[in-house]
Amino acid sequence: LKNLRYLNLSFNKIKNIDKLIKLTNLETLELTGNPIKKFDLLEN
């Protein structure tokens, strides 16, 4: 989330949108009960 906030302040809005889409996917994974895969995506 800290990285997302940094991107939000940057000039690269398109990359920020991509990160937000990935965040939505992480939220979906959290609901599937697979925290290990969620953690792996957070590391990337």
PyMOL commands that set and color helices and strands:
alter all, ss='L'
color gray80, all
select helices_A, chain A and resi 2-9+13-32+35-43
alter helices_A, ss='H'
color red, helices_A
deselect
rebuild
show_as cartoon
